[in-house]
Amino acid sequence: IFQQLQGMEGSIKRHSEKLTNMKSKYDDLQARLVSLEESVERREQLGRRTNLLFHGLKEDEPGALRDVILRLLNGYFTHKTWRDEDIEDVHRLGHRTQSSRPRAVFVKFSRQSDAMLVLRSKEGRDTLRDREEVRVAADLTRQQRDIIAHHKHEGRHAFYVNGKLVVQDSDDRGRYQNRGQNQSNGHNINVRRRYERP
């Protein structure tokens, strides 16, 4: 009986070592997967920084879509004279449906600096929204949209500036919190620094 118990103990020890080894390999694979996902997310965010989305532009707006966008840019973002070569691509997103809500217009700029110029012009964006009912937004990745939706569900206002997540708490309307995202789960947000609202 004693020998049988010793044999069982040895067998249990070997199985335990195998399980420990398997867990270590699983943890290593999990860490590699997270690292790969973060790398893909960073690349996707960088690739979208020359893009903007124009929401609310009527489907039956007269004129070619590119000409309409150039008219809006020259009318509301007057920091420069916008020309055809400033835009690489313009098109509607998705298929047209019976919905009264117009499809967003995707605009890819030739230079990231031009896209940032439009995003940074709060006066231009606000005037465009008030007069034309057209809203300009960054072309966010799915993960970024999920994070913003998460904060909205929690009663906070969130947006991105130069790829950095900015969160405005509902109980602190005069200040912003700049927060870095833990991309391993998409919702674990850590406060990095706090600064006065401009």
C-alpha positions in Angstrom: 0.0 0.0 0.0 2.8 2.4 0.9 4.5 1.8 -2.5 1.2 2.4 -4.2 0.8 5.7 -2.3 4.3 6.7 -3.3 3.5 5.9 -6.9 0.3 7.9 -6.8 2.2 10.8 -5.2 4.8 10.7 -7.9 2.2 10.6 -10.6 0.3 13.6 -9.1 3.6 15.5 -8.9 4.4 14.9 -12.6 0.9 15.9 -13.6 1.2 19.1 -11.5 4.5 19.9 -13.2 2.9 19.4 -16.6 0.0 21.7 -15.7 2.4 24.3 -14.4 4.3 24.2 -17.7 1.2 24.3 -19.8 -0.1 27.4 -17.8 3.3 29.1 -18.3 3.1 28.5 -22.1 -0.6 29.7 -22.1 0.4 32.9 -20.2 3.2 33.5 -22.7 0.9 33.0 -25.7 -1.7 35.3 -24.1 0.9 38.0 -23.6 2.1 37.7 -27.2 -1.5 38.0 -28.4 -2.1 41.1 -26.4 1.2 42.6 -27.7 0.2 41.8 -31.3 -3.3 43.3 -30.9 -1.8 46.5 -29.5 0.6 46.7 -32.4 -2.2 46.2 -34.9 -4.3 48.9 -33.1 -1.4 51.4 -33.1 -0.8 50.9 -36.8 -4.5 51.2 -37.6 -4.7 54.5 -35.5 -1.7 55.9 -37.4 -3.2 55.0 -40.7 -6.4 56.9 -39.9 -4.9 60.2 -38.8 -5.2 61.7 -42.3 -8.9 60.8 -42.4 -12.0 62.7 -41.2 -15.7 61.9 -41.3 -18.3 64.5 -42.2 -21.7 63.7 -40.6 -25.0 65.2 -41.7 -24.1 66.2 -45.2 -27.4 65.7 -47.2 -27.4 62.9 -49.8 -28.9 65.2 -52.4 -26.4 68.0 -51.9 -25.9 69.5 -55.4 -22.5 69.2 -57.0 -19.7 66.6 -56.9 -19.0 65.4 -53.4 -15.3 66.5 -53.6 -16.4 70.0 -54.7 -18.9 70.1 -51.8 -16.2 69.2 -49.3 -13.8 71.8 -50.7 -16.6 74.4 -50.5 -17.1 73.6 -46.8 -13.4 73.6 -46.1 -12.8 77.0 -47.8 -16.0 78.4 -46.2 -15.4 77.4 -42.6 -11.7 76.5 -42.2 -10.0 79.6 -43.7 -6.5 79.1 -42.3 -5.5 78.1 -45.9 -6.9 78.0 -49.4 -8.1 74.4 -49.9 -7.4 72.8 -53.3 -8.2 69.6 -55.1 -4.7 68.2 -54.4 -5.2 68.6 -50.6 -7.7 65.7 -50.7 -6.8 62.1 -51.8 -10.2 60.5 -51.5 -13.9 61.4 -50.8 -16.8 58.9 -50.7 -19.9 58.0 -48.8 -19.7 55.2 -46.3 -22.0 52.2 -46.7 -24.9 51.7 -49.0 -27.8 54.1 -49.4 -31.0 53.1 -47.6 -34.5 54.4 -47.1 -33.3 56.0 -43.9 -33.6 59.8 -43.7 -30.3 60.0 -42.0 -27.5 60.7 -44.5 -24.5 58.5 -44.7 -21.2 59.9 -43.4 -18.7 61.2 -45.9 -15.2 59.8 -45.6 -12.4 62.3 -46.5 -8.8 61.3 -46.7 -6.4 64.3 -46.7 -3.1 64.3 -48.5 -1.3 65.5 -45.3 -2.0 64.7 -41.6 -1.4 68.3 -40.7 -4.4 69.4 -42.8 -6.7 66.9 -41.1 -5.4 68.1 -37.7 -5.9 71.7 -38.8 -9.6 71.0 -39.3 -10.0 69.1 -36.0 -8.2 71.8 -34.0 -10.4 74.5 -35.4 -13.2 74.4 -32.8 -14.7 77.7 -34.1 -14.8 76.4 -37.7 -16.4 73.0 -36.6 -18.9 74.7 -34.4 -19.9 77.2 -37.1 -20.2 74.4 -39.7 -22.4 72.5 -37.4 -24.7 75.5 -36.5 -25.1 76.7 -40.1 -24.9 73.5 -42.2 -25.8 70.9 -39.6 -22.6 69.1 -40.6 -20.4 67.6 -37.9 -16.7 66.8 -38.4 -15.2 63.9 -36.5 -12.0 61.9 -36.4 -11.9 58.5 -38.1 -11.6 56.3 -35.0 -10.9 52.6 -34.8 -13.4 50.2 -33.4 -11.5 49.9 -30.1 -11.5 53.7 -29.8 -15.2 53.8 -30.4 -15.9 51.1 -27.9 -13.9 53.0 -25.2 -15.8 56.2 -25.9 -19.1 54.3 -25.7 -18.0 52.8 -22.4 -17.3 56.2 -20.9 -20.6 57.6 -22.3 -22.4 54.7 -20.6 -20.6 55.6 -17.3 -21.8 59.3 -17.7 -18.5 60.8 -18.9 -17.6 62.6 -22.1 -14.6 61.2 -23.9 -12.7 62.0 -27.1 -9.3 61.6 -28.7 -6.6 64.3 -29.3 -3.6 63.2 -31.3 -4.3 59.6 -30.4 -4.6 60.4 -26.7 -7.8 59.7 -24.8 -9.3 62.7 -23.0 -12.1 62.1 -20.5 -14.4 64.8 -19.0 -16.1 63.7 -15.8 -19.7 64.8 -15.4 -19.0 66.1 -11.9 -16.1 68.2 -13.0 -17.3 70.1 -16.1 -14.5 72.7 -15.9 -11.6 70.3 -16.2 -10.4 67.5 -18.4 -8.6 64.4 -17.5 -6.0 63.0 -19.9 -6.0 59.3 -19.5 -3.9 56.5 -21.1 -5.7 53.4 -22.1 -4.7 49.9 -21.2 -5.4 48.3 -24.6 -5.4 44.7 -23.2 -9.0 45.1 -22.3 -10.0 48.4 -23.9 -11.8 49.7 -20.8 -9.2 49.8 -18.0 -8.4 53.6 -18.0 -5.6 55.0 -15.8 -5.5 58.7 -15.0 -2.1 60.1 -16.2 -2.4 63.8 -15.6 -4.9 66.6 -15.1 -5.0 70.0 -16.7 -7.1 73.1 -16.9 -9.7 73.3 -19.7 -8.5 75.7 -22.4 
